[in-house]
Amino acid sequence: MAPPVLADENLVAAMDHPARAHIMGVLSHRVASPAEIARELSCDTNYLAYHIRRLKELGLIELARVERTPGGRITGRYYRATARSWIDAENWKKVPLENQHAVTATVLATCNADLRAAVTAGTIHGEDNVIARIPLAVDRKGYDELVELLNETTERVVNVQERSAARMRRDDETLLVKVHIVQFESPDPVD
């Protein structure tokens, strides 16, 4: 799957707010209701409903199903994402500079929340988890090679999700996984 065009104002509008970025992350891999997502974020459902409405207006999510009681009363609306919110180097260059800081802050805040939740739950210590911090000293060509490698890795990670989706329809086991890929020029000496 090709990454979304982050220069698209609608996707930038989603990615520059933590609640909307979280909603997009959840709805990219499963159908969920505002109440479920509000519980995950420990926030008010009305607050989250505003952001759900905004994402619907932007055309980034859609109603997947409505659950009703036997009497016909609506008990839940469930949504799914219509676009994935991941960033590759080529599309990042197209994001307006005035939006880059907000998008970066949102992505990093979401990563921190993911890590905090995994530490609290104890899942960060899984025997087959990968945790790596690799300070490097490279030349420009090496830096460009890293960018290319991590873009390929990001695409391959998304492809694993797509292949898994077909298998999960036949299998009961679903593992929820977070993959964080961050690479940047260090302002500090390599340590």
Salt bridges, closest charged atoms under 4 A:
ASP16 OD1 - ARG20 NH2 3.51
GLU36 OE1 - ARG30 NH1 3.89
GLU40 OE1 - HIS22 NE2 3.27
GLU40 OE2 - ARG30 NH2 2.08
GLU57 OE1 - ARG54 NH1 3.48
GLU62 OE2 - ARG80 NE 2.70
GLU67 OE2 - ARG65 NE 3.32
GLU90 OE1 - LYS93 NZ 3.74
ASP114 OD1 - LYS178 NZ 3.09
ASP114 OD2 - HIS180 NE2 2.98
ASP144 OD1 - ARG140 NH1 3.58
GLU145 OE2 - LYS141 NZ 3.41
ASP191 OD1 - ARG133 NH2 3.11
